[in-house]
């Protein structure tokens, strides 16, 4: 892997310029002899730049691991067993817990801004090419800003007013010199301004991109509609969340489809998940993050399903806790979760999602582990990361419709999910209503997206406490540790940047 172009500044701030230039995971072809204007002056340069923006999503700090594993460790569904000493602070919800996406995200955003500015002057690209470039880049900018603001700021549906310092800095101009970056002194935009910018970018990408574009490995109209439904749900714009989810569900010529109880497990063993609308693509085995920090290595020790007597392949250091296993309908595991030497047979209920949880290899005791990320095509630690899947469309719409007072619509969408996931499910004759209906929608989100990085944000945006037995935790939504510390390098020397409350 090669070093990033020295003269294209890939971060909004000087600390990013210094820190990102040697990151091995960026995987951008070296163009050290060129300056920004020359590198982005033709079609080839633009496409290199766009690919490099996608590649930042592959990092361990982003969708390579942390946006799924760190956030689930902080939520109420996982247990860090200490095999590698990773994720212990996050599992204990200490003030050190942090997904750490700040630097990489602003690196990507700056590269997006530089590339957007360069597109109009490119002479060897067609009008259609330019529209696609802009559409993909604005989808990606929306995704990066959304991930930043949902982590470093409160989510608008639940804000602790006396602790709220706003969202994150927004910049739509690129910097291609260290001087420009060093002189930039941004302040934090409001939450409302951040969400408005995210939606503006998504709306533009919806106009510019075709329904499927180049498939689930790239931005598309389908992906933008689906992400828009998530953003609107977090913002509390229920009507927009409903509309965007419906548009994504009914889109002709979109990407993927729901699985059901007969093919759900097989979907997770495919190279690309059939339910995926947008995924982060690891094109070659050489891109995998290895036996310590890939999604597969983090969540399981198994080399293949059922191989609990085999050789350990990953760390398996973040495992489902007793609460999640029970909710999934699994029994037969010990109270302390660890079983040595020979694990007993587990008992599984009718929820097909529980078939992705099984005993791992005995490495200081067997644990029940999540096998969603087993390695595609037989290559270890090589799964594409599915960022948006079809079930979210129905669950987003169910919650939005509940909030809008359309309990019948919410009930119908909820039962689409339960029918697709529970063997022999029959819709009850008496529908759930009121708080019981909302509770079941949130429970289905937990079961559907366990170890996919949703649960922490669902608790955060609903103002719900994080309660765990092991490690003993009762973290109210008002606790300052719900928000991470902004990196000190972006606080020191910038009088306009406010640190999050409590740090």
Secondary structure by P-SEA (a helix, b strand, c coil): cccccccccccccaaaaaccccccccccccccccccccccccaaaaaaaaaaaaaaaaccccccccccaaaaaaccccccccccccccccccccccccccaaaaaaaaaaaaaaaaaaccccccccaaaaaaaaaaaaaaaaaaaaaaaaaacccccccccccccccccccccccccaaaaaacccccccaaaaaaaaaaaaaaaaacccccccccccccaaaaaaaaaaaaaaacaaaaaaaaaaaaaacccccbbbbccccaaaaaaccccccccccccccccccccccccccccccccccccccccccccccccccccaaaaaaaccccccccccccccccbbbbcccccccccccccccccccccccccccccccccccccccccaaaaaaaaaaaaaaacaaaaaaaaaaaaaaaccccccccccccccaaaaaaaaaaaaaaccccccaaaaaaaaccccccccccccccccccccccccccccccccccccccccc
